Amino acid sequence: MSAVRTTQVHLPPGMVDFGIGQPGFELLPLALLERAARHRFAQGDPYFLNYGYEQGDGYCRLALADLLRQHGASATEPEHLLLTAGASQGLDLICTLFSQPGDVVFVEEPTYFLALRIFADHGLRVVGIPTDENGLDLEALAGQLRQVRPAFLYTIPTFQNPTGVTMPAAHRERLVRLSQEHELLVVADEVYHLLSFDRPPPEPLAAYAQEAPILSLGSFSKILAPGLRLGWIHSSPAWLRRLVGGGLVDSGGGLNPFAAAVVRSVLELDLLLPHLTALRAAYRSRRDALVAALQAHLPTLRFRVPEGGFFLWAELPGQEDAGRLLQVARRHQVGFLPGARCSSRQGLRHYLRLSFAFHDPPALAEGVKRLRQAMEEMRT
């Protein structure tokens, strides 16, 4: 009988996989969520076991709005928030209601590889916009907007997946102006915004949602636990009404009232911020361990040190092929995500995405040593 699986991650014993872009199991706050769930059940109100309010639990949105105001989105109110069953479900809902098969969507090149899967599910035609050290190339975007009217632009402005790059404040303001001038719907994936290690990032694009057509995606997957399947869309009430009015929400009610009720207690009991502080420290330590190991063992790899998030984006020397390297690396019990998976045009073959979120510092260091061995074998 095969093993009964309960989680997406299924690693062979001893394997170090830099391709896993999710928190390590030891970082999941079991005791915190148990306390929050006990608190919610102790209230004796069974409302959260019924179909939920379409826009999401009002008390949870009140508490979430307060949290977001503390972290850069100063004008946030509960009516600006729609609770979703995670950021991926929110993105899928946006595709359903704001695009049709055959429509063009703009993405960054590179971009989050599983977003490309969602766009493919909806039959959308993806056009990649180049990126640089400031994130999205706004000159290239402006040029494309003069030629094509997309259904929307999908961007990851803070600690971008996969590059780790953060868009500066001035670039965000210009992107907002482009959005206004061209009536461009901007879908901003801001799930890493609260995971800064060194300094706070610029205010999120969500802060501009009352002045431009912006739908900002947030998620408790990155700051609490992925299994909650709870996220949010931050936008103006007018845009949210179009989402709430869709058939999925109308039929099923709120998109995860049970998890929202538990998270409400997390927020109202002030449990999240101490956890977030500990989480940032843990990820900072893991990032530093990965960077130190790369500098010591793979000095020919080119990369920028990310200031937050989950990922480091590295360039192989001499245009070496990351897909070929991965085949060799697996024999050394180490894995990663080849850059081509993050490309809208099957390019970026000499890049690789390394996640430092899942493994602890000793495992990260060991994984880099194995990666060096794999590169040495590939070159012989």
C-alpha positions as CSV (number, residue, x, y, z in Angstrom):
1,M,0.0,0.0,0.0
2,S,1.4,3.4,-0.9
3,A,1.9,6.1,1.7
4,V,-1.2,8.3,2.4
5,R,-0.2,11.8,1.5
6,T,-1.5,14.9,3.3
7,T,0.7,17.6,2.0
8,Q,2.0,19.0,-1.3
9,V,5.7,18.5,-0.2
10,H,6.9,14.9,-0.6
11,L,10.7,14.8,-0.3
12,P,12.8,11.6,-0.5
13,P,14.9,11.2,2.7
14,G,18.0,13.4,2.7
15,M,16.9,15.5,-0.3
16,V,17.5,19.2,-0.2
17,D,15.2,20.9,-2.7
18,F,15.6,24.7,-3.2
19,G,12.6,24.5,-5.5
20,I,10.1,24.3,-2.6
21,G,8.6,27.8,-2.2
22,Q,6.7,27.4,1.0
23,P,7.5,27.5,4.8
24,G,9.2,24.7,6.5
25,F,7.0,22.6,8.8
26,E,8.7,23.8,11.9
27,L,7.7,27.4,11.1
28,L,4.0,26.6,11.0
29,P,2.3,28.0,14.1
30,L,0.4,25.0,15.5
31,A,0.1,26.3,19.1
32,L,-0.9,29.8,18.0
33,L,-3.7,28.5,15.7
34,E,-4.9,26.1,18.4
35,R,-5.2,29.0,20.8
36,A,-7.0,31.1,18.2
37,A,-9.4,28.3,17.3
38,R,-10.2,27.6,21.0
39,H,-10.9,31.3,21.5
40,R,-13.3,31.4,18.5
41,F,-15.2,28.2,19.5
42,A,-15.4,29.5,23.1
43,Q,-17.6,32.4,21.9
44,G,-20.5,30.1,21.4
45,D,-21.5,31.7,18.1
46,P,-21.9,29.2,15.3
47,Y,-22.1,31.9,12.5
48,F,-18.8,30.8,10.9
49,L,-20.1,27.3,10.3
50,N,-22.8,28.6,7.9
51,Y,-22.4,30.2,4.5
52,G,-20.5,33.3,4.9
53,Y,-21.1,36.9,3.9
54,E,-20.0,37.3,0.3
55,Q,-17.3,39.8,0.9
56,G,-16.0,38.0,3.9
57,D,-16.4,38.1,7.7
58,G,-16.8,41.8,8.5
59,Y,-15.0,41.4,11.9
60,C,-12.0,39.7,10.2
61,R,-11.9,42.4,7.6
62,L,-12.0,45.1,10.3
63,A,-9.0,43.5,12.0
64,L,-7.2,42.9,8.7
65,A,-7.7,46.6,7.7
66,D,-6.1,47.6,10.9
67,L,-3.1,45.4,10.2
68,L,-2.7,46.7,6.7
69,R,-2.9,50.3,7.9
70,Q,0.1,49.6,10.2
71,H,2.1,48.4,7.2
72,G,1.8,51.1,4.6
73,A,-1.8,51.0,3.3
74,S,-2.9,54.0,5.4
75,A,-6.4,54.5,3.9
76,T,-7.5,50.9,4.2
77,E,-11.1,50.2,5.4
78,P,-13.0,46.9,5.6
79,E,-15.0,47.8,2.5
80,H,-11.8,47.8,0.5
81,L,-11.2,44.1,1.3
82,L,-12.6,40.9,-0.1
83,L,-11.6,37.7,1.6
84,T,-10.6,34.8,-0.7
85,A,-9.5,31.2,-0.4
86,G,-5.9,32.2,-0.9
87,A,-4.1,34.4,-3.4
88,S,-4.2,31.8,-6.2
89,Q,-8.0,31.5,-5.9
90,G,-8.2,35.3,-5.9
91,L,-6.2,35.4,-9.1
92,D,-8.3,32.7,-10.7
93,L,-11.5,34.6,-9.8
94,I,-10.0,37.8,-11.4
95,C,-9.3,35.8,-14.6
96,T,-12.8,34.4,-14.6
97,L,-14.5,37.8,-14.2
98,F,-12.1,40.2,-16.0
99,S,-10.9,38.2,-19.0
100,Q,-12.1,35.9,-21.8
101,P,-10.2,33.1,-23.6
102,G,-7.9,34.6,-26.2
103,D,-7.3,37.9,-24.2
104,V,-3.8,39.2,-23.7
105,V,-2.4,39.6,-20.2
106,F,1.0,41.2,-19.5
107,V,3.3,39.6,-17.1
108,E,6.9,40.3,-15.9
109,E,9.7,38.3,-17.5
110,P,10.4,36.3,-15.4
111,T,7.3,35.8,-13.3
112,Y,5.6,33.4,-10.8
113,F,5.5,30.1,-12.7
114,L,2.2,28.9,-11.3
115,A,0.5,32.1,-12.3
116,L,1.3,31.1,-15.8
117,R,-0.5,27.9,-15.2
118,I,-3.6,29.8,-14.1
119,F,-3.5,32.0,-17.2
120,A,-3.2,28.9,-19.4
121,D,-6.2,27.4,-17.7
122,H,-8.2,30.4,-18.8
123,G,-6.9,30.3,-22.4
124,L,-5.1,33.7,-22.0
125,R,-2.3,34.8,-24.2
126,V,0.7,35.9,-22.1
127,V,3.0,38.7,-23.2
128,G,6.2,39.1,-21.1
129,I,7.5,42.6,-20.2
130,P,11.2,42.8,-19.4
131,T,12.4,43.4,-15.9
132,D,15.6,45.0,-14.5
133,E,17.1,45.9,-11.1
134,N,14.0,48.1,-10.5
135,G,11.5,45.4,-11.4
136,L,9.1,45.9,-14.3
137,D,10.6,47.9,-17.2
138,L,8.1,50.7,-17.4
139,E,9.4,52.0,-20.8
140,A,8.8,48.6,-22.3
141,L,5.4,48.5,-20.7
142,A,4.4,51.9,-22.1
143,G,5.6,50.8,-25.5
144,Q,3.4,47.6,-25.4
145,L,0.4,49.6,-24.2
146,R,0.6,51.7,-27.4
147,Q,0.2,48.5,-29.4
148,V,-2.0,46.2,-27.3
149,R,-4.8,46.5,-24.9
150,P,-4.5,43.7,-22.4
151,A,-7.1,42.4,-20.0
152,F,-4.8,43.2,-17.2
153,L,-1.2,43.4,-16.1
154,Y,0.1,40.9,-13.5
155,T,3.0,42.2,-11.4
156,I,4.8,41.2,-8.2
157,P,6.1,44.6,-7.0
158,T,7.7,43.5,-3.7
159,F,10.3,40.8,-3.2
160,Q,9.3,39.5,-6.6
161,N,8.9,35.8,-7.2
162,P,11.4,34.6,-8.6
163,T,13.9,37.5,-8.7
164,G,13.5,38.9,-5.2
165,V,13.6,42.5,-6.7
166,T,11.4,45.3,-5.2
167,M,10.0,48.1,-7.3
168,P,11.0,51.5,-6.0
169,A,8.4,54.0,-4.9
170,A,8.9,56.3,-7.9
171,H,8.4,53.4,-10.3
172,R,5.2,52.5,-8.4
173,E,3.9,56.0,-8.8
174,R,4.7,56.0,-12.5
175,L,3.0,52.6,-12.9
176,V,-0.1,54.1,-11.3
177,R,0.0,57.0,-13.8
178,L,0.2,54.5,-16.7
179,S,-2.7,52.6,-15.2
180,Q,-4.8,55.8,-15.1
181,E,-3.8,57.0,-18.6
182,H,-4.4,53.7,-20.3
183,E,-7.2,52.4,-18.1
184,L,-5.0,49.4,-17.4
185,L,-6.2,47.0,-14.8
186,V,-3.2,46.2,-12.6
187,V,-3.3,42.9,-10.6
188,A,-0.6,43.3,-8.0
189,D,0.5,40.1,-6.3
190,E,1.7,41.5,-2.9
191,V,1.8,38.4,-0.8
192,Y,5.4,39.0,0.3
193,H,5.0,42.6,1.3
194,L,5.1,41.9,5.1
195,L,8.2,39.7,4.8
196,S,10.9,42.4,4.8
197,F,14.2,41.5,6.5
198,D,16.4,44.6,6.3
199,R,14.1,47.7,5.8
200,P,10.4,48.2,5.1
201,P,9.5,48.2,1.4
202,P,7.8,51.1,-0.3
203,E,4.0,51.4,0.3
204,P,2.1,48.6,-1.5
205,L,0.3,49.2,-4.8
206,A,-2.8,48.5,-2.7
207,A,-2.3,52.0,-1.3
208,Y,-3.2,53.5,-4.7
209,A,-6.3,51.3,-5.2
210,Q,-8.7,54.3,-4.7
211,E,-7.1,56.3,-7.5
212,A,-6.4,53.7,-10.2
213,P,-7.8,50.3,-11.3
214,I,-5.7,48.1,-9.0
215,L,-6.5,44.7,-7.5
216,S,-4.0,43.8,-4.9
217,L,-3.6,40.2,-3.8
218,G,-2.6,39.3,-0.2
219,S,-2.4,36.0,1.6
220,F,-2.0,34.5,5.1
221,S,-0.2,31.6,3.4
222,K,3.1,33.6,3.6
223,I,2.6,35.1,7.1
224,L,0.7,32.5,9.0
225,A,0.0,29.1,7.3
226,P,-0.7,28.0,3.7
227,G,-3.2,25.4,4.8
228,L,-5.6,28.1,6.0
229,R,-6.3,28.9,2.3
230,L,-7.2,32.4,3.3
231,G,-6.2,35.6,1.4
232,W,-7.7,38.8,0.3
233,I,-8.1,41.2,-2.6
234,H,-7.6,44.9,-1.8
235,S,-9.3,47.4,-4.1
236,S,-11.9,50.1,-4.4
237,P,-15.5,49.1,-3.4
238,A,-16.6,49.5,-7.0
239,W,-14.1,46.9,-8.3
240,L,-14.9,44.5,-5.4
241,R,-18.6,44.7,-6.1
242,R,-17.9,43.2,-9.6
243,L,-16.0,40.3,-7.9
244,V,-18.6,39.7,-5.2
245,G,-21.3,39.7,-7.8
246,G,-19.8,36.7,-9.6
247,G,-21.6,33.3,-9.6
248,L,-19.0,31.5,-7.5
249,V,-19.4,33.9,-4.6
250,D,-23.1,34.2,-5.0
251,S,-23.5,30.5,-4.9
252,G,-21.1,29.6,-2.1
253,G,-21.1,32.7,0.0
254,G,-17.9,33.9,1.6
255,L,-14.8,32.1,0.3
256,N,-13.6,30.6,3.6
257,P,-15.6,31.7,6.6
258,F,-14.3,29.0,8.9
259,A,-10.6,30.0,8.4
260,A,-11.6,33.7,8.5
261,A,-13.1,33.2,11.9
262,V,-10.0,31.6,13.3
263,V,-7.8,34.3,11.8
264,R,-10.1,36.9,13.2
265,S,-9.1,35.6,16.6
266,V,-5.4,35.6,15.7
267,L,-5.7,39.2,14.9
268,E,-7.9,40.3,17.7
269,L,-5.7,38.5,20.3
270,D,-2.6,40.3,18.8
271,L,-1.0,37.0,18.0
272,L,0.1,37.7,14.4
273,L,2.7,40.5,14.9
274,P,4.9,38.6,17.3
275,H,4.7,35.6,15.0
276,L,5.6,37.8,12.0
277,T,8.6,39.1,13.9
278,A,9.8,35.6,14.6
279,L,9.1,34.6,11.0
280,R,11.1,37.4,9.6
281,A,14.1,36.6,11.8
282,A,13.9,32.9,10.7
283,Y,13.8,33.8,7.0
284,R,16.5,36.4,7.4
285,S,18.7,33.7,9.0
286,R,18.0,31.3,6.2
287,R,18.7,33.9,3.5
288,D,22.0,34.7,5.2
289,A,22.9,31.1,5.4
290,L,22.2,30.6,1.7
291,V,24.0,33.7,0.6
292,A,27.1,32.8,2.7
293,A,27.2,29.2,1.3
294,L,26.9,30.5,-2.3
295,Q,29.7,33.0,-1.8
296,A,31.9,30.3,-0.3
297,H,31.2,27.4,-2.7
298,L,29.8,28.9,-5.9
299,P,31.5,32.3,-6.3
300,T,30.9,32.2,-10.1
301,L,27.1,32.4,-9.6
302,R,25.7,35.9,-10.1
303,F,22.9,37.0,-7.8
304,R,21.4,39.9,-5.8
305,V,20.8,39.5,-2.1
306,P,17.0,39.7,-1.6
307,E,15.8,42.0,1.1
308,G,12.7,39.9,1.9
309,G,10.4,37.2,0.6
310,F,11.3,33.6,-0.1
311,F,13.6,33.6,-3.2
312,L,17.1,34.2,-4.6
313,W,17.5,34.4,-8.4
314,A,20.9,33.2,-9.7
315,E,22.6,33.3,-13.1
316,L,24.8,30.5,-14.1
317,P,28.2,31.4,-15.7
318,G,28.8,31.0,-19.4
319,Q,25.1,30.6,-20.4
320,E,25.1,27.1,-18.8
321,D,21.7,25.3,-19.0
322,A,19.9,25.1,-15.7
323,G,17.6,22.3,-17.0
324,R,20.6,20.1,-17.7
325,L,22.2,21.0,-14.4
326,L,19.0,19.9,-12.6
327,Q,19.2,16.4,-14.1
328,V,22.7,16.1,-12.7
329,A,21.8,17.8,-9.4
330,R,19.1,15.2,-8.6
331,R,21.7,12.5,-8.5
332,H,23.4,14.5,-5.8
333,Q,20.1,14.8,-3.9
334,V,19.6,18.5,-4.5
335,G,16.9,20.3,-6.5
336,F,15.9,23.8,-7.6
337,L,13.5,25.5,-10.0
338,P,15.0,26.1,-13.5
339,G,14.6,29.7,-14.7
340,A,12.8,28.5,-17.9
341,R,9.8,27.6,-15.7
342,C,9.4,31.2,-14.8
343,S,9.6,32.5,-18.4
344,S,6.5,33.4,-20.5
345,R,8.6,32.5,-23.6
346,Q,10.6,29.5,-22.5
347,G,13.7,31.6,-22.1
348,L,16.0,32.3,-19.1
349,R,17.6,28.9,-19.4
350,H,20.8,29.9,-17.6
351,Y,19.0,31.1,-14.4
352,L,17.7,29.2,-11.4
353,R,15.4,30.1,-8.5
354,L,16.6,29.1,-5.1
355,S,14.1,29.2,-2.2
356,F,15.4,29.6,1.4
357,A,12.0,29.3,3.0
358,F,11.6,25.5,3.5
359,H,15.0,24.3,4.7
360,D,16.9,25.3,7.9
361,P,20.4,26.9,7.6
362,P,22.5,23.6,7.9
363,A,20.4,22.0,5.1
364,L,20.7,25.1,2.9
365,A,24.5,25.0,3.3
366,E,24.6,21.3,2.6
367,G,22.4,21.8,-0.5
368,V,24.8,24.4,-1.9
369,K,27.7,22.0,-1.5
370,R,25.8,19.4,-3.4
371,L,25.0,21.9,-6.1
372,R,28.7,22.7,-6.5
373,Q,29.4,19.0,-6.9
374,A,26.7,18.7,-9.5
375,M,28.1,21.7,-11.4
376,E,31.6,20.2,-11.3
377,E,30.2,16.9,-12.7
378,M,28.3,18.6,-15.4
379,R,31.5,20.4,-16.6
380,T,33.6,17.2,-16.8
